Amino acid sequence: MAQNGRAVKVVALAGGVGGAKLLVGLDAGLGGNLTAIVNTGDDDSLYGARICPDLDIVTYWLAGIADERRGWGIAEDSFSVMDSLGRLGSATWFRLGDRDFATCIHRTQRLSEGATLSGATDEIRRALGVRTQVIPMSDDEVRTQIVTRDGETLAFQEYFVRRRADVDVARVVFAGVEDAKPAPGVVDAIEAADRVIVCPSNPVVSVAPILALPGVRGALAAHPSVVAVTPIVRGAPLKGPADRLLKGLGIEVSASGVARLYSGWCKTFVVDGSDAVEAERAEGAGMRTVILDTIMSDRDASARLAESLLSL
C-alpha cells in the first residue's frame, strides 16, 4: 500500500489469537512495512524456560506454521517432552509442543547469553521467515497478575490455563511496570507510523499492559490516526476471558464499553456489523465509529478486514 508515492508504515498493538489473525491480514497487504508491538505481560518462567505466549502466537501465525484450530502452538507438533515430564512427576498443566518448546529453549539460551528479549525475538522471527517486524512491548519483565475476590494473587498463566479463568476477578496488576521501559523502537515506531491499529485483542490483559508503559499512551494520544477494532461482539469476546475480566473490573461488556476504556487516545473505533447499535453508543466516548465485518473466520476474512482498516 502506498501513500503519496511512498510505502505506508503501520504499527499494530497486539496480543493473543485476535491480534495474530489481524496481523496476518495486515502482513498480506503491507509486508515489511508493518510493525507489531506485542504484549509480554502474559510471559512466565516454566520448565526452566522463558515462555512468551503472545510473542510466539503472533510469530507462528505470521510464519504460517500456527496450529490455527487450537489457536496456539505449532501445527502437527508432538508432545513427547510434556508426556515424559508428566511420567517423571512434573506438573504439565501448561502444555508445550516439542517444536514450541524448542523456541522457548532457544529464547532462554539467548537471554542467558546476554541478548535482550527484543533481540532474541527478532532472531526467531527472521529464522521463521517472518517479514513483519515483531517487537516485544518491553525488554524488562512485566507480569500480569490477577487478584481474586478471595484475596489470591495469580500469575496470568495460572489464572488462564490452570484455573481456566474460573475465578472472581477483583483487580488486575501489572507487576514491575513501574520500573519498566518500552523496548527500543516501540515509541519511535508509533510516532513514525502513518497509522496505528489496535488489534481486537483482550483490552485488559493484552492492550492495557502495553499502554501502561511510560510514553506509549502519550504517543498514541498525540498520533492523528489510531484505529481500534472491537474485541467484543454482541456482548461477548470471540475467544478468551475478556468478558469475565471486564465484568470483574466493573466495565460494561460491550463494544462501547471498550470504546470508553480507549477514550483519550483512540481516534476511530471499529464496531462489528452485527452489533451496529454499539456504534452510536461508542461515539459517546468521543471518537469516530465505523461499522465493518470484524469476524476473521479465515485468512481471506483477515485480509478483507485489514484492507478496510487501511483504507479508512
C-alpha positions in Angstrom: 0.0 0.0 0.0 1.3 3.4 -0.9 0.5 7.0 0.1 1.8 10.0 -1.9 4.2 7.7 -3.8 5.7 6.1 -0.7 5.0 3.0 1.3 2.6 3.4 4.2 4.0 2.4 7.6 1.6 0.8 10.0 2.1 -0.2 13.7 -0.2 -2.7 15.3 -0.6 -3.3 19.0 -1.4 -7.0 19.5 -1.7 -10.0 21.8 -3.4 -13.4 21.5 -5.2 -15.0 18.7 -7.3 -11.9 17.8 -4.2 -10.0 17.3 -2.4 -12.7 15.4 -5.4 -13.1 12.9 -5.5 -9.4 12.1 -1.7 -9.2 11.8 -1.9 -12.0 9.2 -4.2 -9.8 7.1 -2.2 -6.7 7.6 1.0 -8.5 6.7 -0.6 -9.7 3.4 -1.1 -6.1 2.4 1.9 -4.4 4.0 4.7 -6.9 4.4 7.9 -5.3 5.7 6.0 -2.0 6.3 4.2 -3.5 9.3 5.5 -3.4 12.9 3.7 -5.4 15.6 4.2 -4.3 19.2 3.3 -7.4 21.2 2.1 -7.8 24.8 4.6 -9.6 27.2 2.6 -9.3 30.4 1.5 -13.0 29.8 5.1 -14.2 30.0 6.2 -16.7 32.6 9.1 -19.0 33.5 8.1 -22.6 33.3 10.1 -25.9 33.0 13.2 -23.7 33.3 12.4 -21.8 30.1 11.1 -18.3 29.3 7.6 -18.6 28.0 6.3 -15.8 25.8 2.9 -16.9 24.6 1.8 -13.8 22.8 5.1 -13.3 21.0 5.0 -16.9 19.9 1.4 -16.9 18.8 1.9 -13.8 16.7 5.2 -15.2 15.2 3.8 -18.6 14.4 0.7 -17.2 12.7 2.8 -14.8 10.6 5.1 -17.7 9.7 2.2 -19.8 8.6 3.0 -22.6 11.0 0.5 -22.0 13.8 -2.0 -24.6 14.9 -4.9 -22.5 13.8 -7.5 -24.9 15.1 -6.3 -24.6 18.7 -5.1 -21.0 18.2 -1.8 -21.7 20.0 1.3 -23.7 19.3 2.6 -25.1 16.1 0.6 -27.2 13.7 1.1 -31.0 13.9 3.5 -30.6 16.8 4.3 -33.6 19.0 4.2 -33.6 22.8 6.9 -36.1 23.7 8.7 -33.8 26.1 5.5 -32.9 28.0 4.5 -36.6 28.2 7.9 -37.5 29.5 7.9 -34.8 32.1 4.5 -36.0 33.3 5.8 -39.5 33.7 8.6 -38.1 35.8 6.2 -36.4 38.1 6.3 -32.8 36.8 3.1 -30.8 36.7 2.3 -30.3 33.0 -0.8 -28.2 33.1 0.8 -25.7 30.7 1.3 -27.8 27.6 4.0 -27.0 25.1 4.6 -28.9 21.9 8.1 -30.1 21.2 8.8 -27.6 18.5 7.2 -24.9 20.5 9.4 -25.8 23.5 12.4 -25.6 21.2 11.5 -21.9 20.6 11.4 -21.3 24.3 14.6 -23.1 25.0 16.4 -21.1 22.3 15.0 -17.8 23.7 16.1 -18.8 27.2 19.6 -19.6 26.0 20.0 -16.4 24.1 18.8 -14.4 27.1 21.3 -16.2 29.3 24.0 -15.2 26.8 23.1 -11.6 27.2 20.7 -11.0 24.4 17.7 -8.8 25.0 14.2 -10.1 24.6 13.7 -7.8 21.6 16.9 -9.1 20.1 16.0 -12.7 20.6 12.5 -12.1 19.2 13.9 -10.6 16.1 16.3 -13.6 15.6 13.4 -16.0 16.0 11.1 -14.2 13.5 13.9 -14.0 11.0 14.7 -17.7 11.4 11.0 -18.5 10.7 10.8 -16.2 7.7 8.5 -13.6 9.1 8.9 -10.2 7.3 6.8 -8.2 9.7 8.8 -6.5 12.5 7.8 -8.1 15.8 8.8 -6.1 18.9 8.0 -7.1 22.5 6.4 -4.2 24.4 9.4 -4.2 26.8 12.7 -5.9 27.4 12.0 -5.6 31.1 9.9 -8.1 33.0 6.3 -7.0 33.4 4.0 -9.7 34.8 0.2 -9.6 34.7 -1.3 -10.8 37.9 -5.0 -11.5 38.7 -6.1 -10.6 42.2 -9.3 -12.6 43.1 -12.1 -11.6 45.3 -10.9 -14.3 47.7 -7.6 -12.4 48.1 -5.4 -14.7 45.9 -2.8 -13.3 43.6 -2.4 -15.5 40.5 0.2 -15.3 37.7 -1.7 -14.9 34.5 -1.0 -18.4 33.1 -2.1 -19.9 36.5 -5.3 -17.9 36.1 -5.9 -18.5 32.4 -4.6 -22.0 31.8 -4.5 -23.9 35.1 -7.6 -22.3 36.7 -9.4 -21.8 33.3 -10.2 -18.2 34.2 -12.8 -19.7 36.6 -12.3 -17.1 39.4 -13.9 -13.9 40.5 -11.6 -11.1 39.5 -11.2 -8.1 41.8 -8.1 -6.4 40.3 -5.5 -6.8 37.5 -1.9 -5.8 38.4 1.0 -5.3 36.0 3.8 -6.2 38.4 7.1 -4.5 37.5 5.6 -1.9 35.1 6.7 1.0 37.3 10.4 0.2 36.6 9.9 -1.0 33.0 10.6 0.9 29.8 9.2 0.3 26.3 11.5 -1.9 24.2 13.8 0.1 21.9 11.9 1.3 18.9 8.4 1.0 20.4 7.6 4.7 20.9 9.6 5.7 17.8 7.6 3.2 15.6 4.3 4.7 16.9 5.4 8.2 16.2 6.7 7.4 12.7 3.7 5.3 11.7 1.1 6.6 9.2 -1.5 4.6 11.1 -1.6 2.8 14.4 -4.1 -0.2 14.6 -5.1 -1.7 17.9 -6.0 -5.3 17.2 -9.1 -7.0 18.6 -7.0 -8.3 21.5 -8.1 -8.6 25.1 -8.3 -4.9 26.3 -7.5 -5.8 29.9 -4.5 -8.2 29.6 -3.2 -7.7 26.1 -3.6 -4.0 25.3 -3.6 -2.4 28.8 -0.1 -3.7 29.7 1.3 -2.0 26.6 -0.5 1.2 27.5 0.9 1.1 31.0 4.5 1.6 29.8 5.8 5.1 30.0 5.4 7.2 26.9 3.1 4.8 25.0 -0.3 6.3 25.9 1.0 9.8 25.3 2.4 8.8 21.8 -1.0 7.3 20.9 -2.9 10.4 22.2 -0.6 12.6 20.0 -1.0 10.5 16.9 -3.5 11.6 14.4 -4.6 8.2 13.2 -5.2 5.5 15.8 -7.8 2.9 14.9 -9.0 0.2 17.3 -11.1 -2.9 16.4 -13.6 -4.0 19.0 -12.7 -7.4 20.7 -16.3 -7.6 21.9 -19.2 -8.5 19.6 -22.8 -8.8 20.8 -21.7 -8.6 24.4 -19.1 -11.3 24.3 -15.5 -11.9 23.1 -15.0 -14.3 20.3 -12.3 -16.1 22.3 -10.7 -15.8 25.8 -11.8 -14.3 29.1 -12.2 -10.6 28.2 -15.9 -10.6 29.3 -15.0 -12.0 32.8 -12.2 -9.6 33.3 -14.2 -6.6 32.2 -17.1 -7.6 34.3 -14.8 -8.1 37.3 -13.4 -4.6 36.9 -16.8 -3.1 36.6 -16.5 -2.3 32.9 -19.5 -2.9 30.7 -19.0 -5.9 28.5 -19.8 -4.3 25.1 -18.1 -2.7 22.2 -19.0 0.7 23.6 -17.6 -0.3 27.0 -14.2 -1.0 25.4 -14.5 2.3 23.4 -14.9 4.2 26.7 -11.9 2.3 28.0 -9.9 3.5 25.0 -11.1 7.1 25.2 -8.5 9.8 25.2 -6.1 8.2 22.7 -8.2 6.3 20.2 -9.4 8.3 17.2 -11.5 5.7 15.3 -13.3 2.7 16.8 -14.5 -0.2 14.6 -17.7 -2.0 15.6 -18.9 -5.2 14.0 -21.7 -5.0 11.5 -23.8 -7.5 13.6 -23.5 -5.1 16.6 -24.2 -1.8 14.8 -26.3 -0.4 17.7 -23.0 -0.1 19.6 -21.6 2.3 17.0 -23.8 5.2 18.2 -23.0 4.3 21.9 -19.3 4.2 21.2 -19.4 7.7 19.6 -20.3 9.0 23.1 -16.7 8.1 24.1 -15.5 11.0 21.8 -14.3 9.1 18.8 -15.4 8.4 15.3 -17.0 5.0 14.8 -17.0 2.8 11.8 -19.0 -0.4 11.1 -17.1 -3.3 9.4 -17.2 -7.1 9.3 -14.7 -7.8 12.1 -15.2 -11.6 12.3 -12.0 -13.2 11.0 -13.2 -16.7 10.2 -10.3 -17.4 7.9 -7.3 -15.7 6.3 -9.3 -14.2 3.5 -11.6 -12.5 6.1 -8.5 -11.3 7.9 -7.2 -9.8 4.7 -10.6 -8.1 3.9 -10.7 -6.5 7.4 -7.1 -5.4 7.1 -7.8 -3.8 3.7 -10.8 -2.0 5.1 -8.8 -0.7 8.0 -6.0 0.6 5.8 -8.5 2.4 3.6 -10.2 4.3 6.4 
